């Protein structure tokens, strides 16, 4: 019975440690930077079925990330 309790405690400890483990970078992609209008970026994002798209705004030459929000709308992050 003591061995079973020790195993349960060890498994519980391992699960708790896993929660706070720092994630590793396991993939790296190289993407071509496209110059797009906002409308083109939206269309490309929708057609690609991705969660985000990085592009350079044709209007202002700024680096932008367009992304799908949890509420099914889109958000844009502009880099200054």
Buried (B, 14 or more C-beta within 10 A) or exposed (E): EEEEEEEEEEEEEEEEEEEEEEEEEEEEEEEEEEEBEBEBBBEBBEEEEEEEBBBBBBEEEEEBBBBBEEEEEBEBEEEE
